[in-house]
């Protein structure tokens, strides 16, 4: 059996950030650590989507690459009409 041990870390924040974190935690009815976890997870998702958007913009700026992408999507879209009835 394998055990995972998490060691607490200290993160220093300025008083305004600490107060804001407290307000968020209170409004969510969760401890500050859980509020911070949710905030970081949300921000990480936002960064991922921002990067994904930039990559799609780059793809769209290349007409040949974008045409290939669209052709591949068309192939995948045919799987929706595979003749199978809804279960």
N, C-alpha and C positions, 0 to 999 in steps of 0.2 A: 504494500500500500504506500502511495506517495502522498506526502503532505506538502502543501504550499503555505509558506509563512510570509505574510505581508508585514513589512516593517514600516511603521509610520514615518512619514517625512514631514519636515516643517517647511512651510512655504510662507515667506514674509511678504505681506502686502501692506500698502499704506492704509491709514485709518479710514479714508473714504471708501476704498475697495472693501475693507472689512465690514464697514457699516452696510454697504450695498449687498454684500453676501449675506449678512444677517437678515436684511429685509427680504431677500429672495427666499432664503430658507424658511423664514417665518410664514411667508405667503404660501409656500408649498407644503408647510407643516412637516418639514424634514430637517435633519441635522445639517449643519453647515457643510460637512464633508460630502453629504449626498447632493446638496445643492451645487457645490463646486463640481462634483463629478458630472452632473447633468449639464452644467454650463459648458464644461470642457468638451463633453461629448457633442453637444450642439454646435459649438464653434468648430470642432474638428469636422463635422459633417458639412458645415458651411464652407470650409476651406476645400474639402473634397469636391463639392459641387461647383465651386468657383473654378477649380483646376479643370474639372471635366468640361465645363462650359468653354473655357479657353481652348481646350484641345479640340472641341467640336468646331469652334470658330476657325481654328487653323485648318481643320479638315475641309470646312466649307470654302475656304479661300483658295483651295487647290481644286479646280474644276474636275480634273481627271480622277483624283482621289475621292471627291464627293460623289461623282457618278458611280464609281465602284462601290462605295458605301450604299448608295441607293439601290443598285442592282442586287447587292447581297440582301438588303432588307426585303426586296421584292421576292427573292427566293424563299426567305423565311416566312413571309406572309402567306405563301401557298400552303404552309403546314396547317393553317387554320381551316382550310377546306379539304381536309384529308379524308372526308367521307364518313368519319366516325360520328355516330349519334351521341347527343348529350346523355350522360349517365345520370 
